[in-house]
């Protein structure tokens, strides 16, 4: 297990073709002991949220996987529970998810495998020298077990602009790198010891990105 690689994948946002294309390349790379970590935001904004979840459920039967929750999954669950009182889900691209499920199932209904998927999402994954999380960490809290759920899935500049160097590399999604560095490249801040890998796959022209840890090799896939 000492030679394990971690394949950490950014926000997908309903772009099934990008996800499929990414794994067309990764399949020859991933070894049985390796761990594939998804940072959340599987749904909304893109055209094929249902297909993305189907693909991820199937993937979990092939590889060792960890699925983190993003803010979009959080909004979706609240919507399904009729607890989205402010309409955040629809306002943030949830109508694309609803249409994707209706296209495939003729109704806005989740198969049992999808219910199980959404109910078992994790908030973070901590390795020996890195932490994978959807949005980031509150810089005022050193112990990750004390981090608040809302910060883990929603925080932005308060995390990646903080005057703090994290002892473990924090690999995060949520905030698209073009918004931080005006580029579809990953965002690496060595002073803070953080890496952002949401390369704005929510827009058709931008890629879905995976970083392999610890060698930091980058894999990316487009919608073609």
C-alpha positions as a Markdown table, in Angstrom:
| # | Residue | x | y | z |
|---|---|---|---|---|
| 1 | Unk | 0.0 | 0.0 | 0.0 |
| 2 | Unk | 3.0 | 2.3 | 0.3 |
| 3 | Unk | 3.0 | 2.9 | -3.5 |
| 4 | Unk | -0.7 | 3.9 | -3.6 |
| 5 | Unk | -1.7 | 6.7 | -5.9 |
| 6 | Unk | -4.7 | 9.0 | -5.4 |
| 7 | Unk | -6.6 | 10.2 | -8.4 |
| 8 | Unk | -8.5 | 13.3 | -7.3 |
| 9 | Unk | -11.2 | 14.6 | -9.6 |
| 10 | Unk | -12.7 | 18.1 | -9.7 |
| 11 | Unk | -16.3 | 19.3 | -10.1 |
| 12 | Unk | -18.2 | 17.5 | -13.0 |
| 13 | Unk | -21.5 | 19.4 | -13.1 |
| 14 | Unk | -23.4 | 17.1 | -15.3 |
| 15 | Unk | -20.9 | 16.7 | -18.0 |
| 16 | Unk | -21.0 | 13.0 | -18.6 |
| 17 | Unk | -18.9 | 13.1 | -21.8 |
| 18 | Unk | -16.0 | 14.8 | -20.0 |
| 19 | Unk | -16.2 | 12.2 | -17.2 |
| 20 | Unk | -16.3 | 9.3 | -19.7 |
| 21 | Unk | -13.4 | 10.7 | -21.7 |
| 22 | Unk | -11.4 | 11.2 | -18.6 |
| 23 | Unk | -11.8 | 7.6 | -17.6 |
| 24 | Unk | -11.0 | 6.4 | -21.1 |
| 25 | Unk | -7.5 | 7.7 | -20.2 |
| 26 | Unk | -7.4 | 6.9 | -16.5 |
| 27 | Unk | -8.3 | 3.2 | -16.9 |
| 28 | Unk | -4.8 | 2.3 | -18.1 |
| 29 | Unk | -3.3 | 4.2 | -15.1 |
| 30 | Unk | -5.3 | 3.2 | -12.0 |
| 31 | Unk | -3.9 | 0.2 | -10.1 |
| 32 | Unk | -6.1 | -2.0 | -7.8 |
| 33 | Unk | -4.7 | -0.4 | -4.6 |
| 34 | Unk | -5.1 | 3.2 | -5.9 |
| 35 | Unk | -7.9 | 5.4 | -4.5 |
| 36 | Unk | -10.1 | 7.6 | -6.7 |
| 37 | Unk | -11.5 | 10.6 | -4.9 |
| 38 | Unk | -14.2 | 12.9 | -6.3 |
| 39 | Unk | -14.5 | 16.4 | -4.8 |
| 40 | Unk | -18.3 | 16.8 | -5.3 |
| 41 | Unk | -20.6 | 18.9 | -7.5 |
| 42 | Unk | -21.5 | 16.0 | -9.8 |
| 43 | Unk | -24.8 | 17.5 | -10.8 |
| 44 | Unk | -26.4 | 20.8 | -12.1 |
| 45 | Unk | -25.6 | 23.2 | -14.9 |
| 46 | Unk | -24.5 | 20.4 | -17.4 |
| 47 | Unk | -26.8 | 18.3 | -19.5 |
| 48 | Unk | -26.4 | 14.8 | -18.1 |
| 49 | Unk | -26.5 | 14.7 | -14.3 |
| 50 | Unk | -28.4 | 11.4 | -14.3 |
| 51 | Unk | -25.8 | 9.8 | -16.5 |
| 52 | Unk | -23.0 | 11.1 | -14.3 |
| 53 | Unk | -24.4 | 9.5 | -11.2 |
| 54 | Unk | -25.1 | 6.2 | -13.0 |
| 55 | Unk | -21.4 | 6.2 | -14.2 |
| 56 | Unk | -20.1 | 7.0 | -10.7 |
| 57 | Unk | -22.3 | 4.3 | -9.1 |
| 58 | Unk | -20.9 | 1.7 | -11.6 |
| 59 | Unk | -17.4 | 3.0 | -11.1 |
| 60 | Unk | -17.6 | 2.3 | -7.3 |
| 61 | Unk | -17.9 | -1.4 | -8.2 |
| 62 | Unk | -14.7 | -1.3 | -10.2 |
| 63 | Unk | -12.3 | 0.9 | -8.2 |
| 64 | Unk | -11.7 | 2.0 | -4.6 |
| 65 | Unk | -13.6 | 5.2 | -4.5 |
| 66 | Unk | -14.4 | 8.1 | -2.2 |
| 67 | Unk | -17.2 | 10.5 | -3.1 |
| 68 | Unk | -17.3 | 13.9 | -1.3 |
| 69 | Unk | -20.3 | 16.1 | -1.1 |
| 70 | Unk | -20.4 | 19.5 | -2.8 |
| 71 | Unk | -22.7 | 22.4 | -2.2 |
| 72 | Unk | -24.8 | 21.3 | -5.2 |
| 73 | Unk | -25.5 | 17.9 | -3.7 |
| 74 | Unk | -26.4 | 19.7 | -0.5 |
| 75 | Unk | -28.9 | 21.9 | -2.3 |
| 76 | Unk | -30.3 | 18.9 | -4.2 |
| 77 | Unk | -30.9 | 16.9 | -1.1 |
| 78 | Unk | -32.7 | 19.9 | 0.5 |
| 79 | Unk | -34.8 | 20.2 | -2.6 |
| 80 | Unk | -35.8 | 16.6 | -2.5 |
| 81 | Unk | -36.7 | 16.9 | 1.1 |
| 82 | Unk | -38.8 | 20.0 | 0.3 |
| 83 | Unk | -36.5 | 22.0 | 2.5 |
| 84 | Unk | -35.1 | 24.3 | -0.1 |
| 85 | Unk | -37.1 | 27.3 | 1.1 |
| 86 | Unk | -35.1 | 30.0 | -0.7 |
| 87 | Unk | -35.0 | 28.2 | -4.1 |
| 88 | Unk | -31.2 | 27.9 | -4.2 |
| 89 | Unk | -31.3 | 24.6 | -6.1 |
| 90 | Unk | -33.1 | 25.8 | -9.1 |
| 91 | Unk | -31.3 | 29.2 | -9.0 |
| 92 | Unk | -28.0 | 27.4 | -9.2 |
| 93 | Unk | -28.7 | 25.1 | -12.2 |
| 94 | Unk | -30.8 | 22.5 | -10.6 |
| 95 | Unk | -33.4 | 22.6 | -13.5 |
| 96 | Unk | -30.8 | 20.9 | -15.7 |
| 97 | Unk | -30.6 | 18.0 | -13.1 |
| 98 | Unk | -34.4 | 17.7 | -13.0 |
| 99 | Unk | -34.6 | 17.6 | -16.8 |
| 100 | Unk | -31.9 | 15.0 | -16.9 |
| 101 | Unk | -33.8 | 12.7 | -14.6 |
| 102 | Unk | -37.0 | 13.3 | -16.4 |
| 103 | Unk | -35.3 | 12.5 | -19.7 |
| 104 | Unk | -34.1 | 9.1 | -18.4 |
| 105 | Unk | -36.9 | 8.1 | -16.0 |
| 106 | Unk | -39.9 | 10.1 | -17.3 |
| 107 | Unk | -40.1 | 11.6 | -13.8 |
| 108 | Unk | -38.1 | 13.4 | -11.2 |
| 109 | Unk | -37.4 | 10.3 | -9.1 |
| 110 | Unk | -34.2 | 8.7 | -7.9 |
| 111 | Unk | -33.4 | 5.0 | -8.3 |
| 112 | Unk | -32.4 | 3.4 | -5.0 |
| 113 | Unk | -28.7 | 3.3 | -6.1 |
| 114 | Unk | -28.8 | 7.1 | -6.5 |
| 115 | Unk | -30.5 | 7.6 | -3.1 |
| 116 | Unk | -27.7 | 5.5 | -1.5 |
| 117 | Unk | -25.1 | 7.4 | -3.4 |
| 118 | Unk | -26.3 | 10.8 | -2.2 |
| 119 | Unk | -26.9 | 9.6 | 1.3 |
| 120 | Unk | -23.3 | 8.3 | 1.7 |
| 121 | Unk | -21.3 | 11.3 | 0.5 |
| 122 | Unk | -18.3 | 12.3 | 2.7 |
| 123 | Unk | -17.3 | 15.8 | 3.8 |
| 124 | Unk | -13.5 | 15.3 | 3.3 |
| 125 | Unk | -10.8 | 12.8 | 2.9 |
| 126 | Unk | -7.5 | 13.1 | 4.9 |
| 127 | Unk | -4.4 | 11.3 | 3.7 |
| 128 | Unk | -1.0 | 11.2 | 5.3 |
| 129 | Unk | 0.2 | 14.4 | 3.5 |
| 130 | Unk | -3.0 | 15.9 | 1.9 |
| 131 | Unk | -6.6 | 16.7 | 2.6 |
| 132 | Unk | -9.2 | 16.5 | -0.2 |
| 133 | Unk | -12.3 | 18.7 | 0.3 |
| 134 | Unk | -14.9 | 20.3 | -1.8 |
| 135 | Unk | -14.6 | 24.0 | -1.1 |
| 136 | Unk | -11.8 | 24.4 | 1.5 |
| 137 | Unk | -11.2 | 24.8 | 5.2 |
| 138 | Unk | -11.8 | 27.6 | 7.7 |
| 139 | Unk | -8.3 | 29.0 | 8.4 |
| 140 | Unk | -9.2 | 29.7 | 12.0 |
| 141 | Unk | -9.7 | 26.0 | 12.8 |
| 142 | Unk | -6.7 | 23.7 | 12.8 |
| 143 | Unk | -8.4 | 20.4 | 13.7 |
| 144 | Unk | -10.3 | 19.2 | 10.7 |
| 145 | Unk | -12.8 | 17.3 | 12.8 |
| 146 | Unk | -14.0 | 20.7 | 14.1 |
| 147 | Unk | -14.6 | 22.2 | 10.7 |
| 148 | Unk | -18.2 | 23.2 | 10.0 |
| 149 | Unk | -20.1 | 21.5 | 7.2 |
| 150 | Unk | -21.0 | 24.8 | 5.6 |
| 151 | Unk | -17.3 | 25.9 | 5.4 |
| 152 | Unk | -16.3 | 22.5 | 3.9 |
| 153 | Unk | -18.8 | 22.8 | 1.0 |
| 154 | Unk | -19.2 | 26.6 | 0.6 |
| 155 | Unk | -16.1 | 28.6 | 1.7 |
| 156 | Unk | -14.2 | 30.5 | -1.0 |
| 157 | Unk | -11.8 | 33.4 | -0.6 |
| 158 | Unk | -11.7 | 33.2 | 3.2 |
| 159 | Unk | -9.9 | 29.9 | 2.6 |
| 160 | Unk | -7.7 | 30.3 | -0.5 |
| 161 | Unk | -6.7 | 34.0 | 0.3 |
| 162 | Unk | -6.0 | 33.4 | 4.0 |
| 163 | Unk | -2.6 | 34.2 | 5.4 |
| 164 | Unk | -2.0 | 30.6 | 6.4 |
| 165 | Unk | 0.2 | 27.7 | 5.3 |
| 166 | Unk | -1.5 | 24.3 | 5.8 |
| 167 | Unk | 0.7 | 21.5 | 7.1 |
| 168 | Unk | -0.9 | 19.1 | 4.7 |
| 169 | Unk | -1.6 | 20.0 | 1.1 |
| 170 | Unk | -5.3 | 20.9 | 0.7 |
| 171 | Unk | -6.7 | 19.9 | -2.7 |
| 172 | Unk | -10.1 | 21.5 | -3.4 |
| 173 | Unk | -12.7 | 22.3 | -6.0 |
| 174 | Unk | -15.8 | 24.5 | -5.8 |
| 175 | Unk | -14.2 | 27.8 | -6.9 |
| 176 | Unk | -13.3 | 27.6 | -10.7 |
| 177 | Unk | -9.7 | 28.3 | -11.3 |
| 178 | Unk | -10.5 | 30.8 | -14.1 |
| 179 | Unk | -12.0 | 32.9 | -11.4 |
| 180 | Unk | -8.8 | 32.8 | -9.3 |
| 181 | Unk | -6.0 | 32.9 | -11.9 |
| 182 | Unk | -7.9 | 33.6 | -15.2 |
| 183 | Unk | -6.8 | 30.3 | -16.6 |
| 184 | Unk | -8.1 | 26.8 | -17.0 |
| 185 | Unk | -5.0 | 25.5 | -15.4 |
| 186 | Unk | -5.0 | 24.1 | -11.9 |
| 187 | Unk | -4.3 | 26.7 | -9.2 |
| 188 | Unk | -1.2 | 25.9 | -7.1 |
| 189 | Unk | -0.3 | 28.1 | -4.2 |
| 190 | Unk | 2.9 | 26.7 | -2.7 |
| 191 | Unk | 3.0 | 29.4 | 0.1 |
| 192 | Unk | -0.4 | 28.3 | 1.4 |
| 193 | Unk | 0.1 | 24.7 | 0.4 |
| 194 | Unk | -3.2 | 24.5 | -1.5 |
| 195 | Unk | -4.2 | 23.2 | -4.9 |
| 196 | Unk | -7.5 | 24.1 | -6.7 |
| 197 | Unk | -8.6 | 21.7 | -9.4 |
| 198 | Unk | -12.1 | 22.9 | -10.4 |
| 199 | Unk | -11.1 | 24.0 | -13.9 |
| 200 | Unk | -14.7 | 25.2 | -14.7 |
| 201 | Unk | -16.0 | 22.0 | -16.3 |
| 202 | Unk | -19.5 | 23.5 | -15.6 |
| 203 | Unk | -18.9 | 25.4 | -18.9 |
| 204 | Unk | -18.8 | 23.4 | -22.1 |
| 205 | Unk | -15.5 | 24.7 | -23.4 |
| 206 | Unk | -13.5 | 24.1 | -20.2 |
| 207 | Unk | -12.0 | 20.7 | -19.1 |
| 208 | Unk | -12.7 | 18.3 | -16.3 |
| 209 | Unk | -9.4 | 17.8 | -14.4 |
| 210 | Unk | -7.8 | 15.1 | -12.3 |
| 211 | Unk | -4.6 | 15.4 | -10.3 |
| 212 | Unk | -2.7 | 12.3 | -9.3 |
| 213 | Unk | -1.2 | 12.4 | -5.9 |
| 214 | Unk | 1.7 | 12.4 | -4.9 |
| 215 | Unk | 3.4 | 13.0 | -8.3 |
| 216 | Unk | 0.9 | 15.8 | -9.3 |
| 217 | Unk | 0.4 | 14.5 | -12.8 |
| 218 | Unk | -2.6 | 16.2 | -14.4 |
| 219 | Unk | -5.2 | 14.5 | -16.6 |
| 220 | Unk | -7.9 | 16.5 | -18.3 |
| 221 | Unk | -10.8 | 15.8 | -20.6 |
| 222 | Unk | -13.1 | 18.0 | -22.8 |
| 223 | Unk | -16.6 | 17.7 | -24.1 |
| 224 | Unk | -15.7 | 16.0 | -27.4 |
